[in-house]
Amino acid sequence: MSNPALGAIGAPELELIGDASRPHGVTLAFSGRVGGVSHGPYASLNIGSRVGDDPERVAENRRILLSALDATDLENALVNPKQVHGTHVVSLVESSKEALHAFREEAEAGADALCVSVPGVPVLLGFADCVPVVLVGEGGFAVVHSGWRGTIARISEIALHELVRITHTRPEDVRAYIGPHIRATDYEVSDELLARFVAEFGPGVDAGGRHLSLARSISKTLADAGVPEERLCVCGVSTFAEPERYFSHRRDGSPSGRQGAIAWLA
C-alpha cells in the first residue's frame, strides 16, 4: 500500500481533502467552510453544533458533508464528541446498539480523540485553528483534536497507543494525516509557552519570532511513538491565512464556525 497522501476527495464543490486511496478501507476527509447552508460568522459549511449556530442548519451541513462522500446512509450512526482540550480517548470495538450508545454518550460527555474498529460508524470532530489528526491502521482509525494543550500533552501518542491496542497493528504500520490548521507563520505565542514546547519537543518547533509549529510538535510526538516519517502526511494550508476557505477562531474571534475531520471504516 502506498504512503499517505492528501488530495481532492468527494464532491468538488465542497473542496474536501482526503486520501482517495481509502487506506485499509477507511474513508477520511477534512472539510472547509465552503458549500453549506449556515449564515453570518458560520457561513457556510459549519459542522460545529456547540458554537451557537442554528441546529437545523448544522444538521443539514453534516448531511451535505456525508452526501459529498457518498455516505448518507451513515447519518444516524454519526458520532460527534464534546471537545474539551483534554486527553481522554473513547473507543468503539463492538458493533452492538448498546456499545454504540455507550460510545456516543461517553464521547458527548467530553473527549478529544475517538478510536473505532467496527465498520459503518463515522466520527466527526470540529476545528477552527486547532490541529486535526487522523490515524489509520489495519482494522481501525482514530480522529484526534490537538490544540496546544492536547499537543503538549501528546494526545496523538495516546490515541496511537489506543488504536494499536484495539486493532493489534503496529505503530510503524499506521498512517498519520495532519489536516488544515493554523500554521507557525500565523501562530504567535508567549515566550513562556514557546519555551515549554521547545523543552518538550526540541528547538525544531520554534519557527522564529515567538511562532510555534504545532504540526512539528505532533510530528515529533508520532515519530517518538514509532510512526515512520514516510507514514506521515502534513497539509500545508493555514486556516488563519485562508478566510474564504476555512474558519479561524484566532482570526475572526467568537462566534465562528468549525470545519471538520471525518472518518469511518467500510
GUTOR-752518 format. One record per residue (C-alpha): residue in three letters; x, y negated, z. Coordinates in steps of 0.5 Angstrom, whole numbers, plus 500, padded with zeros to 3 digits. Layout:
! GUTOR-752518
AlaXYZ
...
! end
This chain:
! GUTOR-752518
Met500500500
Ser502493498
Asn505488503
Pro499483506
Ala497477501
Leu492472501
Gly488469495
Ala482467493
Ile476472495
Gly469472495
Ala464467491
Pro469462488
Glu464456490
Leu466457498
Glu473457497
Leu475463501
Ile481466502
Gly483473504
Asp486480502
Ala483482496
Ser486489496
Arg482490503
Pro487494506
His485500510
Gly478499508
Val478492512
Thr475486509
Leu478480512
Ala477473510
Phe478465512
Ser473460511
Gly473453510
Arg467447510
Val465448503
Gly458451501
Gly454451507
Val447447509
Ser450443515
His450436515
Gly454430518
Pro460432522
Tyr458439521
Ala458439513
Ser457443511
Leu459451512
Asn459450520
Ile459457523
Gly460455530
Ser454456534
Arg456452540
Val458446538
Gly452442537
Asp449444530
Asp442446528
Pro442453530
Glu438455524
Arg443451519
Val449455523
Ala445462522
Glu444460514
Asn451458514
Arg453465516
Arg448468511
Ile452465506
Leu458467508
Leu456474508
Ser453474502
Ala459471499
Leu463477501
Asp457482499
Ala455484506
Thr448481507
Asp446488510
Leu451487516
Glu448481518
Asn444484524
Ala451487526
Leu455481526
Val459479533
Asn461472535
Pro464471542
Lys464465546
Gln471463545
Val475461552
His482460550
Gly484466554
Thr487472553
His481477554
Val480482549
Val474486547
Ser474493544
Leu469497540
Val470504539
Glu464507539
Ser458506533
Ser452507538
Lys447502539
Glu449502546
Ala456501545
Leu455495540
His450492545
Ala455492551
Phe461490546
Arg457484544
Glu455482551
Glu462482553
Ala464478547
Glu459473549
Ala461472556
Gly468470554
Ala473473549
Asp478470544
Ala480477541
Leu476483538
Cys478489536
Val474494532
Ser475501530
Val468503527
Pro465501521
Gly460496519
Val461491525
Pro463484522
Val466480527
Leu467472526
Leu471467530
Gly471460529
Phe477455529
Ala478447528
Asp485447528
Cys487453533
Val490459529
Pro486465526
Val490471526
Val487478523
Leu491484525
Val489490520
Gly492498522
Glu489504519
Gly482505522
Gly481498525
Phe482491526
Ala483485531
Val481478530
Val484473534
His483466536
Ser490463538
Gly490456540
Trp496453544
Arg494456551
Gly493463547
Thr499462543
Ile504461549
Ala500467553
Arg502471547
Ile495473546
Ser497476539
Glu501481542
Ile496483547
Ala491484541
Leu496488537
His497493543
Glu490494544
Leu489495536
Val495500537
Arg491504543
Ile484504539
Thr487506532
His493510534
Thr497507529
Arg504504530
Pro506496530
Glu510497524
Asp505499520
Val500493522
Arg499488517
Ala498481520
Tyr495475517
Ile495468520
Gly490463517
Pro489456516
His491452522
Ile494445524
Arg501446521
Ala507443525
Thr507437521
Asp501435524
Tyr501437531
Glu505433535
Val505435543
Ser508432549
Asp515433551
Glu513438556
Leu509442552
Leu514443547
Ala520445552
Arg515450554
Phe514453547
Val522453546
Ala523456552
Glu518462551
Phe520463543
Gly526459542
Pro528453538
Gly525455531
Val518453534
Asp521446535
Ala519442528
Gly522436530
Gly519429533
Arg515433538
His512437533
Leu510444535
Ser509450530
Leu504455533
Ala505459527
Arg512460528
Ser511462535
Ile506467533
Ser510470528
Lys516471533
Thr511474538
Leu509479533
Ala516480531
Asp518482538
Ala512486539
Gly514491533
Val511488526
Pro516487521
Glu517480517
Glu514483511
Arg508485514
Leu506478516
Cys503473511
Val502466513
Cys497461510
Gly501454508
Val495450509
Ser494445514
Thr487444517
Phe488437519
Ala491435512
Glu485437508
Pro479434510
Glu475436504
Arg476443505
Tyr477444513
Phe474442520
Ser479439524
His478437532
Arg484433532
Arg483429526
Asp475428527
Gly474429534
Ser468431537
Pro463433535
Ser466437529
Gly464444526
Arg468450525
Gln471455520
Gly471462521
Ala475468521
Ile471474519
Ala473482518
Trp470488518
Leu471496517
Ala468499511
! end
